[in-house]
Amino acid sequence: MCGIVGVVSGKDVSQKLFSGLLNLEYRGYDSVGMCVIKDKNFKIKKDVGKIEQVNNKVNFLSLHGNIGIAHCRWSTHGGVTKNNAHPHTGSRNKISIVHNGIIENYSEIKGELQKKKHVFSSETDTEVIAHLIESYLDIYTFEKAVREALKKIEGSYALGILCADEPEKLIGARNESPLIIGVGNNENFISSDIPSILTQTNKIVYLEDKEMAVLTKDNVMVFDLEGKEKKKKIHIINWNAEAAQKSGYKHFMLKEIYEQPRAIADTLNERVQNGSIVFGKEFGFSNNYLSKVNRIVIIGCGTSWHAGLVGKFMLEELAKIPTEVEYASEFRYRHPLLDKSTLIIAISQSGETADTIAALKEAKKHGVKTLAICNVMGSSITRISDGVIYTRAGPEIGVASTKAFTTQLAVLYLLTILFSKLRKTLNKTQIKDMIESIRKIPLQLQSVLDEYDEILKCAELYHNKQNSLYLGRGVNFPIALEGALKLKEVSYMHAEGYPAAEMKHGPIALIDKSMPVVFIAPHDVYTYKKVLGNIEEVKARGGIIIAIATEGDKEIPQKSKHTIFIPKTLYTLSSILSVVPLQLLAYHIADKLGRDVDKPRNLAKSVVVE
């Protein structure tokens, strides 16, 4: 997950590139870099750190040229180093490139190029593309060299490409990673998303997979990889000044849904070190203490309670530690049975939820240790608790929680890894696989956000339905609860979440041809076949089936009316990917109904009274 922006103009582009970078920072800020062409030479500045930090060191605005590309990085291949920061160039400094995505066959291509005396200066998959294009320049034009290179690479990419010998031409290309074109006056743009260039132009062209755009300051042409020109529609984006305060998004909720890849990346950052989980000094617990914990009680309200249910599944399934999940509002009134081997985990976005604070105080009366999972530094819950893990989601302004929820799941996953290692319930290979899988989640999550056509179609077709069911099993039963809650919160439509098998014990009586039924059904070895059976039961009664399924699933699309695909990942992580389409579905239905999405009636962001 990275952000790219490119500009070709009749004027200096450094300020436009820098502004675009600032608006793309949610997509990654391991490192940042910028390249312009001046006198047929590349001028490149890049370094490790956040955009403002790096700019203070290198001064991006001192780069002057009428064409350039820039990049903010969330690392996938290669560590966080200056050499691995984008842009990357080829051996002869003829090609400069920025990239979002993963090239699957980069090792093979790199080996071939090394045999031809190409010398690489980074560990990234991206640099291979620059060298490959450059290798074709001796026999092809710039455009054809790019096309031939793209035919050879396998994987996902959004690319911005410059050639030093053609300083008036910018090429963009995409496959399975987002890239848009902005059409301006005496200048044109490429970018990972609309808000990053919205202050420059509201005329947008959407690139499709395996399309390549050639931009000059006066012209935009789009081709397929065979060189055939494609006629593209220019879309006018009509967002008002208030929306601009939301970084170009219509509502804060939508903005925060799209911030989730960045939020999860921040939550993971620096917490995985040499195969171990490190939470920092505020965590407050030694491994010696944690190894003696034999019971966990999670407390929370609303969305945080749903996160706790997912955490219970993870902790019991993988760390083999008994875990209970309690409504914070009920906990202190039922004389809980606690001892010093019990760890209380309180989950709250704001850290000011009155019921959770009261439950924590009750737990401390019993002399048990307490851990807060929270998004707000210095909040009441973090001050009361013995230890804290911050989710690092950033400010969440929309009342309906989105990025706070997925970052809570990410923290619970990391905590599960830690307990699994201490309790020796998983071996080193399994723990390594878990860590590698969570590192991929921001990029996978971005791919879910980039493919929303089916979600928009469902919102259009069903926004006037008054009732719906959300069904899931195992780790995705809480996601059914969360999906239903989101719809209720922002659209005011009635929805219920159930374990899929419980449908037969009552809710099945509600199903008819006007009832949408949402199945959270990623492929797994535990419950997949059972969920298929539940889908058949709904289908037999004429229900409208909307399914969340794993990419490549052949059976579910045959049974459901609508299928929304998520990337393949570990079963325990499927919850993070599965919930995002449900957030988007709730948002677009509410928006279609004209609801006040960011401020739903009767709701407050933080419930500070019991």
C-alpha positions as CSV (number, residue, x, y, z in Angstrom):
1,M,0.0,0.0,0.0
2,C,1.7,3.2,-1.3
3,G,0.7,6.5,-2.7
4,I,1.9,7.9,-6.0
5,V,1.4,11.2,-7.8
6,G,2.7,12.6,-11.0
7,V,2.4,15.9,-12.8
8,V,3.4,17.2,-16.3
9,S,2.9,20.9,-16.7
10,G,3.8,24.1,-18.4
11,K,5.0,25.4,-15.0
12,D,7.1,24.1,-12.1
13,V,5.5,21.1,-10.5
14,S,7.3,20.7,-7.1
15,Q,4.6,22.4,-5.1
16,K,1.8,20.3,-6.8
17,L,3.7,17.1,-6.2
18,F,4.3,18.0,-2.6
19,S,0.7,18.9,-2.0
20,G,-0.4,15.6,-3.6
21,L,2.0,13.7,-1.3
22,L,0.5,15.3,1.8
23,N,-3.0,14.2,0.7
24,L,-1.7,10.7,0.0
25,E,0.1,10.2,3.3
26,Y,-2.6,7.8,4.7
27,R,-1.4,5.3,2.1
28,G,2.0,5.0,3.7
29,Y,4.8,6.9,5.3
30,D,7.7,4.6,5.9
31,S,9.6,6.8,3.5
32,V,8.9,9.4,0.8
33,G,10.6,10.6,-2.4
34,M,10.2,12.9,-5.4
35,C,11.8,13.1,-8.8
36,V,11.8,15.8,-11.5
37,I,13.5,16.1,-14.9
38,K,15.7,19.1,-15.4
39,D,17.9,19.5,-18.5
40,K,17.2,15.8,-19.4
41,N,18.6,14.6,-16.0
42,F,16.7,13.2,-13.0
43,K,16.8,15.2,-9.8
44,I,15.8,12.9,-7.0
45,K,15.3,13.5,-3.2
46,K,14.1,10.8,-0.9
47,D,14.6,9.5,2.7
48,V,13.0,7.5,5.5
49,G,10.3,9.1,7.6
50,K,7.0,10.9,7.3
51,I,6.6,13.5,4.6
52,E,7.0,16.6,6.7
53,Q,10.0,15.1,8.5
54,V,11.7,14.2,5.3
55,N,10.9,17.6,3.7
56,N,12.6,19.3,6.6
57,K,15.7,17.4,5.8
58,V,15.8,17.5,2.0
59,N,13.4,20.4,1.0
60,F,11.4,18.9,-1.8
61,L,10.4,22.4,-3.0
62,S,14.0,23.0,-4.1
63,L,13.4,20.5,-6.9
64,H,12.5,22.5,-10.0
65,G,11.1,21.1,-13.2
66,N,8.0,20.9,-15.3
67,I,7.5,17.2,-14.9
68,G,7.8,14.9,-11.9
69,I,6.7,11.9,-9.9
70,A,6.4,11.4,-6.1
71,H,5.8,8.5,-3.8
72,C,5.0,7.7,-0.1
73,R,5.7,4.2,0.9
74,W,4.3,1.3,3.0
75,S,7.0,-1.3,2.7
76,T,6.3,-4.8,1.3
77,H,9.5,-5.9,-0.4
78,G,12.6,-4.7,1.4
79,G,13.1,-2.9,4.7
80,V,12.5,0.7,5.5
81,T,15.7,2.3,4.1
82,K,16.6,5.3,2.0
83,N,17.8,2.9,-0.8
84,N,14.4,1.2,-0.8
85,A,12.5,4.5,-0.9
86,H,10.9,5.4,-4.3
87,P,11.5,6.7,-6.9
88,H,13.8,4.0,-8.4
89,T,15.9,4.3,-11.5
90,G,17.6,1.9,-13.9
91,S,21.3,1.3,-14.3
92,R,21.8,4.1,-16.9
93,N,19.5,6.6,-15.1
94,K,17.2,6.7,-18.2
95,I,14.1,5.5,-16.4
96,S,12.6,6.7,-13.1
97,I,9.6,5.0,-11.6
98,V,7.2,5.0,-8.6
99,H,5.0,2.0,-7.9
100,N,2.1,0.8,-5.7
101,G,1.6,-3.0,-5.7
102,I,3.5,-6.2,-5.6
103,I,5.4,-7.8,-8.6
104,E,5.2,-11.5,-8.1
105,N,7.8,-12.6,-10.6
106,Y,10.4,-10.0,-9.7
107,S,13.0,-12.5,-8.6
108,E,13.0,-14.3,-11.9
109,I,13.2,-11.0,-13.9
110,K,15.9,-9.7,-11.6
111,G,18.0,-12.8,-12.1
112,E,17.7,-12.4,-15.9
113,L,18.7,-8.7,-15.8
114,Q,21.7,-9.4,-13.5
115,K,23.0,-11.8,-16.1
116,K,22.9,-8.8,-18.5
117,K,25.1,-6.8,-16.0
118,H,22.3,-4.7,-14.5
119,V,23.3,-3.6,-11.0
120,F,20.6,-3.1,-8.4
121,S,20.7,-0.7,-5.5
122,S,17.7,-1.7,-3.5
123,E,15.8,-4.8,-2.2
124,T,12.5,-3.8,-3.8
125,D,10.4,-5.5,-6.5
126,T,9.8,-2.0,-8.0
127,E,13.4,-1.4,-9.1
128,V,13.1,-4.4,-11.4
129,I,10.5,-2.6,-13.4
130,A,12.8,0.4,-14.0
131,H,15.6,-1.8,-15.2
132,L,13.3,-3.9,-17.4
133,I,11.9,-0.9,-19.2
134,E,15.4,0.5,-19.6
135,S,16.6,-2.8,-21.1
136,Y,14.1,-2.3,-23.9
137,L,15.0,1.3,-24.7
138,D,17.8,0.4,-27.1
139,I,15.3,-1.2,-29.5
140,Y,11.9,0.4,-28.7
141,T,10.4,3.9,-28.1
142,F,9.6,4.9,-24.5
143,E,6.0,3.9,-24.8
144,K,6.7,0.6,-26.4
145,A,9.4,-0.2,-24.0
146,V,6.9,0.3,-21.2
147,R,4.3,-1.9,-22.9
148,E,6.7,-4.7,-23.4
149,A,7.9,-4.6,-19.8
150,L,4.3,-4.6,-18.5
151,K,3.5,-7.7,-20.6
152,K,6.4,-9.5,-18.8
153,I,5.6,-8.6,-15.2
154,E,3.1,-10.5,-13.1
155,G,1.3,-9.0,-10.2
156,S,-0.4,-5.7,-9.2
157,Y,0.9,-2.3,-10.0
158,A,0.0,1.4,-10.3
159,L,3.0,3.1,-11.9
160,G,4.3,6.5,-12.7
161,I,7.1,6.4,-15.2
162,L,9.5,9.1,-16.5
163,C,12.2,8.9,-19.2
164,A,15.1,11.3,-19.0
165,D,15.3,11.5,-22.8
166,E,11.6,12.5,-23.1
167,P,11.2,15.2,-20.5
168,E,7.7,16.3,-21.7
169,K,6.0,12.8,-21.3
170,L,4.6,11.1,-18.2
171,I,3.4,7.5,-18.4
172,G,0.9,5.9,-15.9
173,A,-0.2,2.3,-15.9
174,R,-2.4,0.1,-13.6
175,N,-3.3,-3.5,-12.9
176,E,-5.1,-4.4,-9.7
177,S,-4.0,-1.2,-8.0
178,P,-5.8,2.1,-8.3
179,L,-4.6,4.9,-10.6
180,I,-6.5,7.9,-11.8
181,I,-5.8,10.7,-14.3
182,G,-6.5,14.3,-13.6
183,V,-7.1,16.5,-16.6
184,G,-6.1,20.1,-16.0
185,N,-5.4,23.3,-17.9
186,N,-1.9,23.2,-19.5
187,E,-1.1,20.3,-17.1
188,N,-2.2,16.8,-16.4
189,F,-1.9,14.4,-13.4
190,I,-1.8,10.8,-12.3
191,S,-2.5,9.8,-8.7
192,S,-3.6,7.0,-6.5
193,D,-6.8,8.7,-5.5
194,I,-9.0,11.7,-6.2
195,P,-8.6,13.8,-3.1
196,S,-4.8,14.1,-3.6
197,I,-5.4,16.2,-6.8
198,L,-8.8,17.7,-6.2
199,T,-7.4,21.1,-5.5
200,Q,-5.8,21.1,-8.9
201,T,-8.7,19.7,-11.1
202,N,-12.1,18.0,-10.8
203,K,-11.8,16.3,-14.2
204,I,-11.0,12.7,-13.7
205,V,-10.3,9.7,-16.0
206,Y,-10.4,6.3,-14.4
207,L,-7.8,3.8,-15.7
208,E,-8.8,0.1,-15.9
209,D,-6.6,-2.9,-15.4
210,K,-3.8,-3.3,-18.0
211,E,-4.3,0.1,-19.4
212,M,-1.5,2.6,-19.9
213,A,-1.8,6.4,-20.1
214,V,0.6,8.7,-21.9
215,L,0.4,12.3,-20.6
216,T,1.8,15.6,-21.9
217,K,0.9,19.0,-20.5
218,D,-1.7,19.4,-23.3
219,N,-2.9,15.8,-24.0
220,V,-3.9,12.5,-22.4
221,M,-4.0,9.3,-24.4
222,V,-4.9,5.8,-23.0
223,F,-3.9,2.5,-24.6
224,D,-4.1,-1.2,-23.9
225,L,-0.9,-3.2,-23.7
226,E,-1.1,-3.9,-27.4
227,G,-0.9,-0.2,-28.2
228,K,-4.6,0.2,-29.2
229,E,-6.0,3.5,-28.2
230,K,-8.9,3.5,-25.7
231,K,-11.5,6.3,-25.6
232,K,-12.1,7.3,-22.0
233,K,-14.8,9.4,-20.4
234,I,-13.9,12.4,-18.3
235,H,-15.8,12.4,-15.0
236,I,-16.6,15.7,-13.3
237,I,-16.2,15.5,-9.5
238,N,-18.6,17.9,-7.8
239,W,-17.5,18.1,-4.1
240,N,-18.2,21.3,-2.3
241,A,-15.9,23.4,0.0
242,E,-17.1,21.6,3.1
243,A,-16.2,18.3,1.5
244,A,-12.7,19.6,0.8
245,Q,-12.3,19.9,4.6
246,K,-12.8,16.2,4.6
247,S,-9.9,15.7,2.2
248,G,-12.3,15.6,-0.7
249,Y,-14.6,12.9,0.8
250,K,-18.3,13.6,1.0
251,H,-18.5,12.5,4.7
252,F,-16.0,11.8,7.5
253,M,-17.3,8.2,7.6
254,L,-16.3,7.6,4.1
255,K,-12.9,9.2,4.6
256,E,-12.3,7.1,7.6
257,I,-13.3,3.9,5.9
258,Y,-10.7,4.7,3.2
259,E,-8.1,5.6,5.9
260,Q,-8.1,2.0,7.2
261,P,-5.1,0.7,5.3
262,R,-3.1,3.6,6.7
263,A,-4.5,3.2,10.2
264,I,-3.7,-0.5,10.3
265,A,-0.2,0.2,8.9
266,D,0.4,2.7,11.7
267,T,-0.9,0.2,14.3
268,L,1.5,-2.4,13.1
269,N,4.4,-0.1,12.7
270,E,7.4,-0.8,15.0
271,R,5.4,-3.5,16.9
272,V,6.9,-6.4,15.0
273,Q,10.7,-6.7,15.6
274,N,12.8,-9.7,14.7
275,G,9.8,-12.0,14.8
276,S,8.6,-10.7,18.2
277,I,5.7,-8.5,19.2
278,V,6.8,-5.3,21.0
279,F,4.1,-2.9,22.3
280,G,6.3,-0.3,23.9
281,K,6.8,1.1,27.3
282,E,3.1,2.1,27.8
283,F,2.2,-1.6,27.5
284,G,3.3,-2.1,31.1
285,F,3.4,-5.9,31.3
286,S,6.4,-8.3,31.5
287,N,6.4,-11.6,29.6
288,N,6.8,-13.2,33.0
289,Y,3.4,-11.8,34.1
290,L,1.7,-12.6,30.8
291,S,2.9,-16.2,30.9
292,K,1.0,-16.7,34.2
293,V,-2.3,-15.3,32.9
294,N,-4.8,-18.2,32.6
295,R,-8.0,-16.3,31.9
296,I,-8.9,-13.1,30.0
297,V,-12.1,-11.1,30.3
298,I,-12.7,-8.5,27.5
299,I,-15.1,-5.6,28.2
300,G,-16.5,-3.1,25.8
301,C,-19.6,-1.5,24.3
302,G,-21.1,-1.6,20.8
303,T,-18.5,-1.9,18.1
304,S,-15.7,-2.4,20.7
305,W,-17.7,-5.4,22.1
306,H,-17.8,-6.9,18.6
307,A,-14.0,-6.5,18.4
308,G,-13.8,-8.3,21.7
309,L,-15.8,-11.3,20.3
310,V,-13.3,-11.5,17.4
311,G,-10.5,-11.3,20.0
312,K,-12.0,-14.2,22.0
313,F,-12.0,-16.4,18.9
314,M,-8.4,-15.6,18.2
315,L,-7.1,-16.0,21.7
316,E,-8.9,-19.3,22.3
317,E,-8.3,-20.7,18.9
318,L,-4.6,-19.9,18.7
319,A,-3.3,-19.1,22.2
320,K,-5.5,-21.6,23.9
321,I,-6.4,-19.2,26.7
322,P,-10.0,-19.1,28.1
323,T,-11.5,-15.8,27.1
324,E,-14.9,-14.2,27.9
325,V,-16.4,-11.1,26.4
326,E,-18.7,-8.9,28.6
327,Y,-20.8,-5.9,27.9
328,A,-19.1,-3.2,30.0
329,S,-22.6,-1.9,31.0
330,E,-23.5,-5.2,32.6
331,F,-20.1,-6.3,34.0
332,R,-20.1,-4.3,37.3
333,Y,-23.6,-5.2,38.2
334,R,-23.3,-8.9,38.4
335,H,-20.5,-9.5,40.9
336,P,-17.9,-10.9,38.5
337,L,-15.7,-13.7,39.7
338,L,-12.1,-12.6,39.3
339,D,-8.7,-13.6,40.6
340,K,-5.2,-12.4,40.1
341,S,-4.6,-14.8,37.2
342,T,-7.3,-13.0,35.2
343,L,-6.4,-10.2,32.8
344,I,-9.1,-7.6,32.1
345,I,-8.9,-6.1,28.6
346,A,-11.0,-2.9,28.1
347,I,-11.6,-1.8,24.5
348,S,-12.7,1.7,23.7
349,Q,-12.1,4.1,20.8
350,S,-12.4,7.3,22.8
351,G,-11.2,6.0,26.2
352,E,-14.0,8.0,27.8
353,T,-17.0,5.5,27.6
354,A,-18.7,5.7,31.0
355,D,-19.7,2.1,31.2
356,T,-16.3,0.8,30.4
357,I,-14.7,3.2,32.9
358,A,-17.1,1.9,35.6
359,A,-16.3,-1.7,34.7
360,L,-12.6,-1.1,34.9
361,K,-12.9,0.4,38.3
362,E,-14.9,-2.6,39.4
363,A,-12.2,-4.9,38.2
364,K,-9.5,-3.0,40.0
365,K,-11.4,-3.5,43.3
366,H,-10.7,-7.2,42.8
367,G,-7.0,-6.6,42.5
368,V,-6.8,-7.8,38.9
369,K,-4.5,-6.3,36.2
370,T,-6.2,-4.3,33.5
371,L,-5.1,-3.5,29.9
372,A,-6.7,-0.8,27.7
373,I,-6.9,-1.0,23.9
374,C,-7.6,2.6,23.0
375,N,-7.3,5.2,20.3
376,V,-6.9,8.4,22.4
377,M,-3.7,9.1,24.3
378,G,-4.2,10.3,27.9
379,S,-7.9,9.4,28.0
380,S,-9.6,8.2,31.2
381,I,-9.4,4.5,30.4
382,T,-5.7,4.7,29.6
383,R,-5.0,6.5,32.8
384,I,-7.0,3.9,34.9
385,S,-5.5,0.8,33.3
386,D,-2.2,-0.8,34.3
387,G,-1.2,-1.0,30.7
388,V,-2.2,0.4,27.3
389,I,-2.0,-0.6,23.6
390,Y,-2.8,2.4,21.4
391,T,-4.5,1.6,18.1
392,R,-3.1,4.6,16.3
393,A,-6.1,5.0,14.0
394,G,-5.9,8.8,14.2
395,P,-8.9,11.0,14.9
396,E,-12.2,9.3,14.1
397,I,-14.8,12.0,13.7
398,G,-17.7,10.0,12.2
399,V,-20.0,8.7,14.9
400,A,-20.2,5.2,13.3
401,S,-16.8,3.6,14.1
402,T,-14.9,2.1,11.2
403,K,-11.1,2.5,11.4
404,A,-11.2,2.2,15.1
405,F,-12.8,-1.2,14.8
406,T,-10.3,-2.7,12.3
407,T,-7.3,-1.3,14.3
408,Q,-8.7,-2.9,17.4
409,L,-8.8,-6.2,15.5
410,A,-5.2,-5.7,14.4
411,V,-4.1,-5.1,18.1
412,L,-6.0,-8.2,19.3
413,Y,-4.3,-10.2,16.5
414,L,-0.8,-9.0,17.7
415,L,-1.8,-9.8,21.3
416,T,-2.8,-13.3,20.2
417,I,0.6,-13.8,18.6
418,L,2.3,-12.7,21.8
419,F,0.3,-15.0,24.0
420,S,0.7,-17.9,21.5
421,K,4.5,-17.5,21.6
422,L,4.6,-17.3,25.4
423,R,2.3,-20.2,25.9
424,K,4.1,-22.2,23.1
425,T,0.8,-23.1,21.4
426,L,2.2,-22.2,18.0
427,N,5.6,-23.0,16.5
428,K,8.0,-20.6,15.0
429,T,6.8,-21.3,11.4
430,Q,3.2,-20.6,12.4
431,I,4.1,-17.4,14.1
432,K,6.1,-16.2,11.2
433,D,3.2,-17.0,8.9
434,M,0.9,-14.9,11.1
435,I,3.2,-12.0,11.1
436,E,3.7,-12.1,7.3
437,S,0.0,-12.3,6.8
438,I,-0.9,-9.3,9.0
439,R,1.8,-7.2,7.2
440,K,-0.1,-7.9,3.9
441,I,-3.4,-6.7,5.3
442,P,-3.1,-2.9,4.5
443,L,-2.4,-3.7,0.8
444,Q,-5.2,-6.3,0.7
445,L,-7.5,-3.9,2.4
446,Q,-6.8,-1.3,-0.2
447,S,-7.7,-3.7,-2.9
448,V,-11.1,-4.3,-1.3
449,L,-11.6,-0.5,-1.1
450,D,-10.7,-0.1,-4.8
451,E,-13.4,-2.6,-6.0
452,Y,-16.7,-1.3,-4.9
453,D,-19.0,-1.6,-8.0
454,E,-21.0,-4.5,-6.6
455,I,-21.5,-2.7,-3.3
456,L,-22.8,0.4,-5.1
457,K,-25.2,-1.8,-7.1
458,C,-26.5,-3.4,-3.9
459,A,-27.0,0.0,-2.3
460,E,-29.0,1.2,-5.4
461,L,-31.2,-1.9,-5.5
462,Y,-31.9,-2.4,-1.8
463,H,-31.7,1.0,0.0
464,N,-35.5,1.0,0.4
465,K,-35.7,-2.4,2.1
466,Q,-36.8,-2.1,5.7
467,N,-35.2,-5.3,7.1
468,S,-32.2,-7.5,6.6
469,L,-30.2,-10.3,8.1
470,Y,-26.4,-10.6,8.5
471,L,-25.1,-14.1,9.0
472,G,-21.7,-15.5,9.7
473,R,-20.0,-18.3,11.6
474,G,-16.8,-18.6,13.7
475,V,-14.6,-15.6,13.6
476,N,-17.0,-13.9,11.2
477,F,-20.2,-14.2,13.4
478,P,-19.1,-10.9,15.2
479,I,-18.6,-9.4,11.7
480,A,-22.3,-10.2,11.0
481,L,-23.2,-8.3,14.2
482,E,-20.9,-5.4,13.2
483,G,-22.3,-5.2,9.7
484,A,-25.9,-5.1,11.0
485,L,-25.0,-2.5,13.6
486,K,-23.4,-0.2,10.9
487,L,-26.5,-0.3,8.8
488,K,-28.8,0.4,11.8
489,E,-26.6,3.3,13.0
490,V,-26.3,5.3,9.8
491,S,-29.4,4.3,7.6
492,Y,-31.9,3.7,10.4
493,M,-32.9,0.5,8.7
494,H,-33.6,-2.6,10.8
495,A,-30.9,-5.3,10.6
496,E,-30.0,-8.2,12.8
497,G,-26.7,-10.2,13.0
498,Y,-26.9,-13.9,13.9
499,P,-24.7,-17.0,13.8
500,A,-25.6,-18.6,10.5
501,A,-26.7,-21.9,12.1
502,E,-29.1,-20.0,14.5
503,M,-31.1,-18.8,11.5
504,K,-33.2,-22.0,11.7
505,H,-34.1,-21.2,15.3
506,G,-36.4,-18.3,14.5
507,P,-35.1,-15.8,11.9
508,I,-35.8,-18.1,9.0
509,A,-39.5,-17.2,9.5
510,L,-38.7,-13.7,8.3
511,I,-37.2,-14.7,5.0
512,D,-39.1,-14.0,1.8
513,K,-38.4,-12.6,-1.6
514,S,-38.0,-9.0,-0.2
515,M,-35.5,-9.9,2.5
516,P,-31.8,-9.2,1.8
517,V,-29.6,-11.7,3.7
518,V,-25.9,-10.9,3.9
519,F,-23.6,-13.9,4.4
520,I,-20.0,-13.4,5.6
521,A,-18.6,-16.5,4.0
522,P,-14.8,-16.5,3.3
523,H,-13.4,-19.9,2.5
524,D,-12.1,-21.8,5.5
525,V,-11.6,-25.4,6.7
526,Y,-14.0,-25.0,9.6
527,T,-17.4,-23.7,8.6
528,Y,-17.4,-23.1,4.8
529,K,-19.5,-26.1,3.8
530,K,-22.0,-25.4,6.6
531,V,-22.4,-21.8,5.4
532,L,-23.1,-23.1,1.9
533,G,-25.9,-25.1,3.4
534,N,-27.3,-22.1,5.1
535,I,-27.1,-20.1,1.9
536,E,-29.1,-22.9,0.2
537,E,-31.8,-22.6,2.9
538,V,-32.2,-18.9,2.2
539,K,-32.2,-19.4,-1.5
540,A,-35.0,-22.0,-1.2
541,R,-37.2,-19.4,0.4
542,G,-36.5,-16.7,-2.1
543,G,-34.3,-14.5,0.0
544,I,-31.9,-12.0,-1.7
545,I,-28.5,-13.3,-1.0
546,I,-25.5,-11.0,-0.8
547,A,-22.3,-12.8,0.0
548,I,-18.8,-11.8,1.1
549,A,-16.5,-14.5,-0.4
550,T,-12.8,-15.3,-1.0
551,E,-11.3,-14.4,-4.4
552,G,-11.5,-17.5,-6.6
553,D,-14.6,-19.0,-4.9
554,K,-16.6,-20.7,-7.6
555,E,-19.5,-22.1,-5.5
556,I,-20.9,-19.0,-3.8
557,P,-21.4,-16.9,-6.9
558,Q,-23.6,-19.7,-8.3
559,K,-25.8,-19.5,-5.2
560,S,-25.9,-15.8,-4.4
561,K,-27.4,-12.9,-6.2
562,H,-24.5,-10.6,-5.4
563,T,-20.9,-11.7,-4.5
564,I,-18.3,-9.3,-3.1
565,F,-14.8,-10.8,-3.1
566,I,-12.0,-10.3,-0.5
567,P,-8.4,-11.4,-0.9
568,K,-7.3,-14.8,0.5
569,T,-5.7,-14.6,4.0
570,L,-5.5,-16.5,7.2
571,Y,-9.0,-17.4,8.6
572,T,-8.4,-15.3,11.7
573,L,-7.6,-12.2,9.6
574,S,-10.6,-12.6,7.2
575,S,-12.6,-10.6,9.7
576,I,-10.7,-7.4,9.0
577,L,-11.2,-7.8,5.3
578,S,-14.8,-8.9,5.5
579,V,-16.1,-6.0,7.5
580,V,-15.0,-3.3,5.1
581,P,-17.5,-4.1,2.3
582,L,-20.2,-4.0,5.0
583,Q,-19.1,-0.6,6.2
584,L,-19.2,0.6,2.6
585,L,-22.6,-1.0,2.0
586,A,-24.1,0.7,5.1
587,Y,-22.5,4.1,4.1
588,H,-23.8,4.0,0.5
589,I,-27.3,2.9,1.6
590,A,-27.5,5.8,4.2
591,D,-26.1,8.3,1.7
592,K,-28.7,7.1,-0.9
593,L,-31.4,7.7,1.7
594,G,-30.1,11.2,2.5
595,R,-29.2,10.4,6.1
596,D,-26.8,12.6,8.1
597,V,-24.1,9.9,7.9
598,D,-21.6,11.5,10.2
599,K,-24.1,12.5,12.9
600,P,-26.8,9.8,13.0
601,R,-29.9,10.7,15.1
602,N,-29.8,10.0,18.8
603,L,-26.1,8.8,18.7
604,A,-23.0,10.4,20.1
605,K,-19.4,9.6,19.3
606,S,-18.4,8.9,22.9
607,V,-21.1,7.7,25.4
608,V,-19.9,9.5,28.5
609,V,-22.9,8.8,30.6
610,E,-24.3,5.4,31.8
